[in-house]
Structure formats: structure tokens, C-alpha cells
Amino acid sequence: MIKTILVDDEQHCITRLLDLIARHPNTFHVVATCNTVEEALDVVPKLQPDLVFLDIKIHKKTGFDFLREINDVNFKVIFTTAFDNFAIKAFKFSAFDYLLKPIDSDDFSDSITRLKSELSQGSIKNQIQNLFNNLKPEQNKIITIPSLTGFETLKVEDIIHLEADTSITHIFTKDKKTVVSKPIKFYEDLLDDTIFFKTHKSHLINLKHVKKYYKGKQSYVVMTNNAQVPISVRKKDEFLRRFD
């Protein structure tokens, strides 16, 4: 069973989580519920949980304050939050799971399915550091790519282009290609659309890495890694306007 702690300053939110947890018998062992960051900092090192459901706003502090105080985070974190677009984008960049309040039972079940495949990955210290970086608007973003053995990180500015292959995406940087089991639409929504442009239903490019443009019946661009990426007819005018 998954040794679990709930951290939230609103009792009705804890009650909702406990209700959802009860629908998954023989999965969770809830060892504590905490209403403050201080309480969580006291019990988590003692109880060594596998999982913490962590609210973002906890009285005058945040779940991030809690994580900053933990030396080595050896438990999984699922954030629970009211809608906060900036924080949610940081979670997506950093590959953290989150649940929007009020928590939907289907969303909860989906999170638990993902969780079960990730519990063996150990420390997430670097992942948390990436999250803190991505929560700073002025910082260069770091994207976390989940893998079978854990995760790897890429600087967003180093991404040259992305290519769809059915339900997976190939991400190209200068020196390598990374394959991730998410559709290209996920990255289209996540990445800054003033920098990343979808030239074709299967291709998303970083405009800062465009080296050459070739017009014609089948227009295409050459990227800084010398890859040729097609531009569909309906995207051509919009693409050219980006360079006006």
C-alpha cells in the first residue's frame, strides 16, 4: 500500500481527498493529515511517506515553502490547487502531477494510474529544483521529459523542433533526439507561441532556430541542426508574417 500524507488547510478538501482515496481500497495507507506547513515539516521526516498530496496555498505559506525545507524528497508529490495558470504551466514543464479543485474523481483515478508507474523512481530533488526554476517568470525554462527509468531535462531554448509520430513526439536539440510518449498538441499548448510555431500538423519549430526559408509549391525551412521542416500551404502566410 502507498503510505500517504495529505497537506491542506481546508478541512473540506481533506475530506474530499479521503473520500476519493476510499474508492481505491488496498491502494493507500493514510498515515497523517496536516493543516499547516509546520505540521507537515514535523511529520513527513518521521513517517517517511511514499506520497504527499500537497496544497499550494496553506494559510500564509505555500506547498513550495514546504518542499524547500525538505533536504531530500524521496516521496512523490501530487499538487492540489484551485486554477492557477502560471503554476500549472510550471507543473507541466517540470512533469509534476496536479489535481484541480474541486477534485474530479476521474482525474484522481488517472493520477493514481500514473503514480503507480512512477513510485520506483526514487529522489525527485532535481525535478523539484527544475520546478522552482520554472516558477520564476524571468528564468529560462527547463522542460522535464519523463522516461521509463526516471526523467531527463532540456532547456527550452535548446529545442530546435518537434515532430509528431502518431501519439508520441520526437524532440530535437542540437546534439540529440528525445522521444516522449505525449502528443505534439501537449507541447504546442505548453510552449510559448511567440517563439514556437506549428508549420504543419506534425511539426512545431523554434523560430529562433530557423536558418533558411525556401519558398515554392512545397515551402520548407532549414533549421540550425540542418533538418528540413515542411510548411503547409495554409501556414505559409502566417509564418512569413513572423519575420516581417
C-alpha positions in Angstrom: 0.0 0.0 0.0 1.0 3.6 -0.7 1.9 5.4 2.6 0.2 8.7 2.1 0.1 12.2 3.8 -2.4 14.9 3.0 -1.4 18.6 3.4 -4.2 21.1 3.1 -5.5 24.0 5.3 -9.2 23.4 4.3 -10.9 20.5 6.0 -13.5 20.0 3.3 -10.6 19.5 0.8 -9.0 16.9 3.0 -12.5 15.2 3.4 -12.8 15.1 -0.4 -9.4 13.5 -0.8 -10.2 10.9 1.9 -13.4 10.1 0.1 -11.6 9.6 -3.2 -8.9 7.6 -1.5 -11.5 5.3 0.0 -12.7 4.4 -3.5 -9.3 2.7 -4.1 -9.2 0.0 -1.4 -5.9 -1.7 -0.7 -4.1 1.2 -2.5 -3.4 3.8 0.1 -2.5 3.9 3.8 -3.1 7.5 5.0 -0.7 8.0 7.9 -1.4 11.7 8.6 -3.3 14.7 7.6 -1.7 18.2 8.1 -3.3 21.6 8.1 -0.1 23.7 8.2 3.4 23.7 6.6 5.0 23.4 10.1 2.9 20.3 10.9 3.9 18.7 7.6 7.6 19.5 8.2 7.3 17.8 11.5 5.6 14.6 10.5 6.9 13.9 7.0 10.6 13.1 8.1 9.2 10.9 10.9 6.7 8.9 8.8 8.6 8.7 5.5 5.6 8.7 3.2 5.6 7.4 -0.4 3.2 10.1 -1.5 2.1 13.6 -0.4 -1.0 15.3 -1.7 0.1 18.9 -1.3 -2.0 22.1 -1.5 -0.3 25.2 -2.9 -1.8 27.8 -0.6 -1.6 26.8 3.0 -2.6 29.7 5.2 0.2 32.3 4.7 2.6 29.8 3.3 2.7 27.5 0.3 3.4 23.9 -0.6 6.6 25.3 -2.3 7.8 26.6 1.1 7.3 23.0 2.5 9.4 21.4 -0.4 12.2 24.0 0.0 12.6 22.8 3.6 12.9 19.1 2.9 16.5 18.1 2.3 15.9 15.0 0.1 12.4 14.4 -1.2 12.0 10.7 -1.5 8.3 10.8 -1.9 6.0 11.5 -4.8 4.1 14.8 -4.8 0.6 15.4 -6.3 -0.3 19.1 -6.1 -3.9 20.1 -5.4 -4.8 23.6 -6.4 -7.5 26.0 -7.5 -6.9 27.1 -11.0 -3.6 29.0 -11.3 -2.5 29.0 -15.0 1.1 30.1 -14.2 1.7 27.4 -11.6 0.0 24.7 -13.7 2.3 25.6 -16.6 5.3 25.2 -14.3 4.0 21.8 -13.2 3.7 20.7 -16.8 7.2 21.9 -17.7 8.5 20.0 -14.6 6.4 16.8 -15.1 4.6 17.1 -11.8 1.1 15.8 -11.4 -1.6 18.1 -10.2 -5.3 18.0 -9.4 -7.6 21.0 -9.8 -10.1 21.7 -7.0 -12.8 20.7 -6.7 -11.1 17.4 -7.5 -12.9 15.3 -10.1 -13.0 11.5 -9.4 -11.9 10.6 -13.0 -8.9 13.0 -12.8 -8.0 11.4 -9.4 -8.1 7.9 -10.9 -5.9 9.0 -13.8 -3.3 10.5 -11.4 -3.2 7.3 -9.4 -2.7 5.2 -12.5 0.3 7.4 -13.5 1.6 7.3 -9.9 1.8 3.6 -9.7 4.2 3.5 -12.7 6.4 6.2 -11.1 6.8 5.1 -7.5 10.1 3.3 -8.0 11.9 6.3 -9.4 13.4 7.5 -6.0 14.5 11.0 -5.2 12.9 13.9 -7.2 15.3 16.5 -5.9 16.4 17.7 -9.3 12.8 17.7 -10.6 11.9 20.0 -7.7 14.8 22.3 -8.5 13.5 22.5 -12.1 10.1 23.3 -10.8 11.4 26.2 -8.7 13.3 27.5 -11.7 10.1 27.3 -13.8 8.1 29.2 -11.2 10.3 32.3 -11.8 9.0 34.2 -14.8 12.3 35.7 -15.7 14.2 32.4 -15.8 15.0 30.3 -18.8 12.6 27.4 -18.7 13.7 23.8 -18.2 11.4 21.1 -19.5 11.3 17.7 -17.8 10.8 14.7 -20.0 9.5 11.5 -18.3 11.2 8.3 -19.3 10.9 4.6 -18.3 13.7 5.0 -15.8 13.0 8.5 -14.4 13.3 11.7 -16.4 15.6 13.9 -18.3 15.7 17.7 -18.6 16.1 20.0 -21.6 16.5 23.8 -21.8 13.5 25.1 -23.8 15.8 27.5 -25.7 17.8 24.4 -26.9 14.8 22.8 -28.5 15.1 23.2 -32.3 11.9 21.5 -33.5 9.4 18.8 -32.6 7.9 16.2 -34.8 4.7 14.1 -34.2 4.6 10.4 -34.8 1.0 9.3 -34.0 0.7 9.6 -30.2 4.4 10.2 -29.5 6.7 13.2 -30.1 10.3 13.5 -31.2 12.1 16.5 -29.7 15.2 17.6 -31.5 18.0 19.6 -30.0 21.5 20.3 -31.5 23.0 17.0 -30.3 20.2 14.5 -29.9 16.6 13.4 -30.4 14.4 12.6 -27.4 11.2 10.6 -27.7 8.4 11.2 -25.4 5.0 9.5 -25.1 2.9 12.6 -25.4 1.2 14.0 -28.5 2.6 17.1 -30.1 -0.5 19.1 -29.1 0.7 18.9 -25.4 3.8 20.8 -26.3 2.0 23.1 -28.7 -0.1 24.2 -25.7 2.8 24.3 -23.3 5.5 26.2 -25.2 5.4 29.9 -25.8 3.6 30.5 -29.1 5.6 33.7 -29.8 8.7 31.5 -30.1 7.3 28.1 -31.2 5.3 27.9 -34.4 3.4 24.9 -35.9 4.3 24.8 -39.5 2.4 21.7 -40.3 0.1 19.3 -38.4 3.1 17.2 -37.5 5.8 19.8 -37.0 6.5 22.5 -34.4 9.6 24.7 -34.8 11.5 27.1 -32.6 11.6 30.3 -34.7 14.9 31.3 -33.2 16.5 28.2 -34.8 15.3 28.9 -38.3 18.4 29.1 -40.6 16.9 29.3 -44.1 13.5 29.5 -45.7 12.7 28.1 -49.2 9.6 29.2 -51.0 7.8 27.2 -53.7 5.0 24.8 -54.1 6.2 22.9 -51.1 7.8 25.5 -48.8 10.1 24.4 -46.1 12.7 25.7 -43.6 16.1 24.5 -42.7 16.8 24.6 -39.0 20.1 25.1 -37.2 20.5 21.3 -37.0 20.1 21.2 -40.8 16.8 19.4 -40.6 14.3 20.3 -43.3 10.8 21.0 -41.9 7.8 21.5 -44.3 5.4 24.4 -44.1 1.9 23.7 -45.1 0.1 26.0 -47.6 -2.3 27.3 -45.0 0.5 28.1 -42.6 2.8 29.8 -45.1 1.5 33.4 -44.8 1.3 33.3 -41.0 4.9 32.0 -40.9 6.2 34.8 -43.2 4.4 37.4 -41.0 6.5 36.3 -38.1 9.6 37.6 -39.9 8.1 40.9 -41.1 
